[in-house]
Amino acid sequence: MNRRPKDYARPDRHTRAAKAAGYPARSVFKLEEIHQRYRLFRPGQRVLDLGAAPGSWSLYASKHVGPSGKVLAVDLSEITEALPPNVSARQLDVFSAERALLAEHGPYDVVLSDMAPRTSGNKTRDQALSYELCVRALAVADELGGPGSSFVAKLFMCPEFGELKRAITARYAECRVVRPEATRSQSTEVFLVGLKRKVAPAASASGPAAALGTEPADPASGGDPSATPA
């Protein structure tokens, strides 16, 4: 799911620091800041990482869940980074894959989505595609996230931001919005963080879940996050 024009390929201090620390991408510092604020990870947890390539978020999560934890890293692109034994990498389309493949270590304590569209330079189009990816990631969390779980998704700021935030608030006890310090100054991205998933999320007749043709699902039930948004 990558992602960036050439301007973003220029190394900066975060890029250099990530390489020095053994991570393939600077995005690790965004997740690190979110974890430091909200303590997403604990030993023994199960984590689903959507849009995982090149692997920085999965590597970071794996260190915090430890040998007794599990991380499933999923991306359309091959993840070539060497990963520890507690990380399983799968090259597949999150939204067309059989649910059993994504549920390999479920239900999950944390669902992460660093997914982003291939940017086109058309701001409106890129924002709409980013929003769609967030909606779909939230539907995956509806299906595969366990009670009390957390959700993190990247979004290019767009007119639908409030709608998406309300959808997360309906499912989680808390919804936070974070723009990590490592975010490039020219980027419009923010991260929406859902904390403490409710056992029985309130169904909504409109908004992101309805756009997918699914209501917020009970952790043990199956929605269909691969449905195409209207």
HELIX and SHEET records of a PDB file:
HELIX    1   1 LYS A    6  ALA A    9  5                                   4    
HELIX    2   2 ARG A   13  ALA A   20  1                                   8    
HELIX    3   3 VAL A   28  TYR A   38  1                                  11    
HELIX    4   4 SER A   56  VAL A   65  1                                  10    
HELIX    5   5 ARG A   99  LEU A  102  1                                   4    
HELIX    6   6 LYS A  123  LEU A  144  1                                  22    
HELIX    7   7 PHE A  161  ARG A  171  1                                  11    
HELIX    8   8 PRO A  208  ALA A  211  1                                   4    
SHEET    1   A 7 VAL A  87  GLN A  91  0                                        
SHEET    2   A 7 LYS A  70  ASP A  75  1                                        
SHEET    3   A 7 ARG A  46  LEU A  50  1                                        
SHEET    4   A 7 TYR A 108  SER A 113  1                                        
SHEET    5   A 7 GLY A 145  PHE A 156  1                                        
SHEET    6   A 7 GLU A 189  ARG A 197 -1                                        
SHEET    7   A 7 TYR A 172  VAL A 178 -1                                        
END                                                                             
